[in-house]
């Protein structure tokens, strides 16, 4: 429906078919044909042509005034999209686990916003697996093994799982020296694990060890797991970043350090790889820069 409109406006702005053809990088005959086809579709003459000049008809003048605004708006839209693709701007909406958000994102987000002053953040701290598309999130940060999906995931960082409890709890109930000795201990576990009642370790010979634990509390918050362990409720196993401050303060004490396990991944998850927006790319690159090489949380 708008075929030829831009060409028509360009002809008037340039003052001739020849000048318009030069601006558009087309032949004069192509430009003339587009304007003629536009007039045929409208059933009205827009231009009076002579060999030396052209002028707008009354109808053409009205049509030009309307079309000039349309073309101007379209050009402005292209400029805005081009500029937005050149630098991060607008609203960045993302979800992140509570403990990671409070413990680590809070420390680095001021620097991210200082680098990207045209961005506004909308953050939802949530330990549940939010629906990125339905929730209108640009991305989400997720911890642990990812389920198969059509979403794109980029690893941000890794952390080791730590088996911890309050020192008073260990004094009262004994410190296990092997994962199987966790049986009989009150355990606080994460509900979004594939099997919350089983903790997996690697033996000193690198063979896997699986322990069926006695679950005292199951919850969807690493922060709550850590807090309950500090209160002496029982034993929990959380990523190192979820308990690093408590370990440093001595309010939690680790055990079974020689029995490691698969590293726990921190991932940025988003819907599309193609045409990834500058704001998402900038944020993910920033997180990799800040946390990608972190070994000591």
C-alpha positions as CSV (number, residue, x, y, z in Angstrom):
1,X,0.0,0.0,0.0
2,X,2.9,2.3,0.7
3,X,4.9,1.3,-2.4
4,X,6.2,4.4,-4.1
5,X,5.3,6.8,-1.2
6,X,8.9,7.3,-0.2
7,X,9.9,7.8,-3.8
8,X,7.2,10.3,-4.3
9,X,8.2,12.3,-1.3
10,X,11.9,12.1,-2.3
11,X,11.0,13.5,-5.8
12,X,9.3,16.6,-4.2
13,X,12.1,17.1,-1.7
14,X,14.8,16.8,-4.3
15,X,12.9,19.0,-6.9
16,X,13.2,16.6,-9.8
17,X,13.2,13.0,-10.9
18,X,16.9,13.1,-11.8
19,X,17.9,14.5,-8.4
20,X,15.6,12.0,-6.6
21,X,17.1,9.1,-8.6
22,X,20.6,10.2,-7.6
23,X,19.6,10.4,-3.9
24,X,17.9,6.9,-4.0
25,X,20.7,5.3,-6.1
26,X,18.1,4.3,-8.7
27,X,17.6,5.1,-12.4
28,X,15.4,8.1,-13.4
29,X,13.1,5.7,-15.3
30,X,12.6,3.6,-12.1
31,X,11.7,6.6,-10.1
32,X,9.3,7.9,-12.7
33,X,7.6,4.5,-13.0
34,X,7.1,4.2,-9.2
35,X,5.4,7.6,-9.1
36,X,3.2,6.7,-12.1
37,X,2.2,3.4,-10.5
38,X,1.3,5.3,-7.3
39,X,-0.9,7.7,-9.2
40,X,-2.6,4.8,-11.0
41,X,-3.4,3.1,-7.6
42,X,-4.7,6.3,-6.2
43,X,-6.7,7.2,-9.3
44,X,-5.4,10.7,-9.1
45,X,-2.7,12.9,-10.7
46,X,-0.2,14.0,-8.1
47,X,2.3,15.9,-10.3
48,X,2.2,18.2,-13.3
49,X,5.2,17.3,-15.4
50,X,6.9,19.2,-18.1
51,X,10.2,18.6,-19.8
52,X,11.7,21.4,-17.6
53,X,9.8,21.3,-14.3
54,X,7.3,19.5,-12.2
55,X,4.7,20.8,-9.7
56,X,2.2,19.4,-7.3
57,X,-1.4,19.2,-8.1
58,X,-3.9,20.3,-5.4
59,X,-4.5,16.7,-4.5
60,X,-0.8,16.0,-4.7
61,X,-0.1,18.8,-2.3
62,X,-2.5,17.3,0.3
63,X,-1.1,13.8,-0.2
64,X,2.5,15.1,0.0
65,X,1.9,16.8,3.4
66,X,0.5,13.6,4.8
67,X,3.1,11.3,3.3
68,X,6.0,13.6,4.4
69,X,5.0,13.0,8.0
70,X,4.7,9.3,7.5
71,X,8.1,9.1,5.9
72,X,9.6,11.3,8.6
73,X,8.2,9.1,11.3
74,X,9.5,6.0,9.6
75,X,13.0,7.5,9.2
76,X,12.9,8.4,12.9
77,X,11.8,4.9,13.9
78,X,14.8,3.5,11.9
79,X,17.1,5.9,13.6
80,X,15.8,4.9,17.1
81,X,16.2,1.2,16.4
82,X,19.6,1.7,15.0
83,X,20.7,3.7,18.0
84,X,19.1,1.2,20.4
85,X,21.0,-1.6,18.7
86,X,24.2,0.4,19.1
87,X,24.0,0.9,22.8
88,X,22.1,-0.6,25.8
89,X,19.0,1.5,26.7
90,X,15.5,1.1,28.0
91,X,14.2,-1.3,30.6
92,X,16.1,-4.5,31.5
93,X,13.8,-6.9,33.4
94,X,15.4,-10.0,34.9
95,X,14.9,-12.6,37.6
96,X,17.6,-13.9,40.0
97,X,17.9,-16.2,43.0
98,X,17.5,-14.3,46.3
99,X,20.8,-15.3,47.9
100,X,22.8,-14.5,44.7
101,X,20.9,-11.2,44.2
102,X,21.4,-9.9,47.8
103,X,24.9,-11.3,48.3
104,X,26.5,-10.5,45.0
105,X,24.4,-8.6,42.4
106,X,23.8,-5.8,44.9
107,X,27.6,-5.2,45.0
108,X,28.1,-4.9,41.3
109,X,24.8,-3.4,39.9
110,X,25.8,0.2,40.7
111,X,28.9,-0.2,38.5
112,X,26.7,-1.7,35.7
113,X,24.3,1.2,35.8
114,X,27.2,3.7,35.8
115,X,28.5,2.1,32.6
116,X,25.0,2.1,31.1
117,X,23.2,5.3,32.2
118,X,20.4,4.8,29.6
119,X,19.3,1.6,31.2
120,X,16.6,1.0,33.9
121,X,16.5,-2.2,35.9
122,X,13.4,-4.2,36.9
123,X,14.6,-7.0,39.2
124,X,12.6,-9.9,40.6
125,X,14.4,-11.9,43.3
126,X,12.8,-15.4,43.2
127,X,14.2,-18.8,43.9
128,X,11.4,-20.4,41.8
129,X,12.0,-21.2,38.2
130,X,10.1,-18.3,36.6
131,X,8.6,-18.5,33.1
132,X,10.8,-16.1,31.2
133,X,8.4,-15.6,28.3
134,X,5.1,-15.5,30.2
135,X,6.7,-13.2,32.8
136,X,8.1,-10.8,30.2
137,X,11.6,-11.2,31.4
138,X,14.6,-10.4,29.2
139,X,16.6,-13.0,31.0
140,X,16.9,-15.0,34.3
141,X,19.8,-16.2,36.3
142,X,19.6,-19.8,37.3
143,X,21.7,-22.0,39.6
144,X,22.5,-25.7,39.1
145,X,21.7,-28.2,36.4
146,X,19.5,-26.9,33.8
147,X,16.5,-28.8,32.3
148,X,16.3,-29.3,28.6
149,X,14.4,-26.4,26.9
150,X,14.4,-24.1,23.9
151,X,15.9,-21.4,26.0
152,X,19.5,-20.2,25.4
153,X,21.9,-20.5,28.4
154,X,25.3,-19.0,28.9
155,X,27.4,-20.0,31.9
156,X,28.3,-17.0,34.1
157,X,30.3,-18.7,36.9
158,X,30.8,-21.9,38.8
159,X,30.8,-22.7,42.5
160,X,31.5,-25.8,44.6
161,X,28.7,-27.2,46.9
162,X,29.6,-27.0,50.6
163,X,28.1,-29.2,53.3
164,X,27.7,-27.0,56.3
165,X,26.1,-26.6,59.7
166,X,26.5,-24.4,62.8
167,X,29.5,-25.4,65.0
168,X,27.2,-26.0,67.9
169,X,25.2,-28.4,65.8
170,X,28.3,-30.4,64.9
171,X,29.4,-30.4,68.6
172,X,26.1,-31.9,69.6
173,X,25.6,-34.4,66.8
174,X,29.1,-35.2,65.6
175,X,31.0,-34.3,62.4
176,X,30.6,-36.8,59.6
177,X,33.9,-38.0,58.0
178,X,32.2,-39.8,55.1
179,X,29.0,-38.8,53.2
180,X,27.2,-42.0,54.3
181,X,27.5,-40.7,57.9
182,X,25.0,-37.9,57.1
183,X,22.3,-40.5,57.6
184,X,20.6,-39.7,60.9
185,X,21.4,-36.0,60.7
186,X,18.6,-33.4,60.2
187,X,19.0,-32.1,56.7
188,X,17.8,-28.9,55.1
189,X,17.5,-29.4,51.3
190,X,16.6,-27.5,48.2
191,X,13.2,-28.4,46.7
192,X,14.0,-27.6,43.1
193,X,16.7,-30.4,43.0
194,X,15.8,-33.3,40.8
195,X,15.8,-35.5,43.9
196,X,15.8,-33.2,47.1
197,X,16.2,-36.3,49.4
198,X,19.5,-37.4,47.7
199,X,22.9,-35.6,47.9
200,X,25.6,-36.6,45.5
201,X,29.3,-36.6,46.2
202,X,32.5,-37.7,44.5
203,X,34.7,-40.1,46.5
204,X,38.5,-39.6,46.9
205,X,38.8,-42.2,44.1
206,X,36.4,-39.9,42.0
207,X,33.7,-42.6,42.1
208,X,30.2,-41.1,42.7
209,X,28.6,-41.5,46.2
210,X,24.9,-40.9,46.6
211,X,23.4,-40.5,50.1
212,X,19.7,-40.6,50.9
213,X,19.3,-38.0,53.6
214,X,16.7,-37.4,56.3
215,X,14.9,-34.3,55.3
216,X,13.9,-32.0,58.1
217,X,13.1,-29.0,55.9
218,X,12.7,-28.7,52.2
219,X,12.4,-25.2,50.7
220,X,13.0,-23.3,47.5
221,X,15.4,-20.7,48.9
222,X,19.1,-21.1,49.3
223,X,19.1,-18.0,51.6
224,X,16.6,-19.7,54.0
225,X,18.6,-23.0,53.9
226,X,21.7,-21.1,55.0
227,X,19.8,-19.1,57.7
228,X,18.2,-22.2,59.2
229,X,21.6,-23.9,59.3
230,X,23.1,-20.9,61.1
231,X,20.2,-21.2,63.7
232,X,21.4,-24.8,64.4
233,X,18.4,-26.6,62.8
234,X,20.5,-29.0,60.9
235,X,22.9,-29.7,57.9
236,X,22.5,-28.1,54.5
237,X,24.4,-28.3,51.2
238,X,24.4,-25.1,49.2
239,X,26.6,-23.4,46.6
240,X,29.6,-21.7,48.1
241,X,28.4,-18.3,47.2
242,X,25.3,-18.9,49.3
243,X,27.3,-19.5,52.5
244,X,30.6,-17.7,51.9
245,X,30.0,-14.9,54.4
246,X,28.8,-17.3,57.1
247,X,31.9,-19.5,56.6
248,X,34.1,-16.4,56.9
249,X,32.3,-15.3,60.0
250,X,32.5,-18.8,61.6
251,X,28.7,-19.1,62.0
252,X,28.8,-22.1,59.7
253,X,31.4,-24.9,59.6
254,X,32.0,-27.1,56.5
255,X,32.6,-30.8,56.6
256,X,33.4,-33.5,54.0
257,X,35.6,-31.1,52.1
258,X,37.6,-33.9,50.5
259,X,34.4,-35.2,49.0
260,X,33.6,-32.8,46.2
261,X,31.0,-33.0,43.5
262,X,30.2,-31.6,40.2
263,X,30.7,-27.8,40.1
264,X,27.4,-25.9,40.4
265,X,26.8,-23.6,37.4
266,X,25.4,-20.1,37.5
267,X,23.7,-19.4,34.1
268,X,22.1,-16.6,32.3
269,X,19.1,-17.9,30.5
270,X,17.2,-16.0,27.7
271,X,14.8,-16.8,24.9
272,X,16.7,-16.0,21.7
273,X,20.3,-16.1,20.4
274,X,19.6,-14.2,17.2
275,X,19.3,-10.4,17.4
276,X,20.2,-10.5,21.1
277,X,19.4,-7.0,22.3
278,X,22.4,-4.8,23.4
279,X,21.0,-4.5,26.9
280,X,20.9,-8.3,27.5
281,X,24.3,-8.8,25.8
282,X,25.9,-6.0,27.9
283,X,24.5,-7.4,31.2
284,X,25.5,-11.0,30.5
285,X,29.0,-9.9,29.4
286,X,29.3,-7.8,32.6
287,X,28.3,-10.7,34.8
288,X,30.9,-12.9,33.1
289,X,33.5,-10.2,33.6
290,X,32.7,-9.9,37.4
291,X,32.0,-13.5,38.3
292,X,33.5,-15.7,35.5
293,X,36.9,-16.2,37.0
294,X,35.9,-16.1,40.6
295,X,37.2,-19.1,42.5
296,X,37.0,-17.8,46.1
297,X,33.5,-16.6,46.9
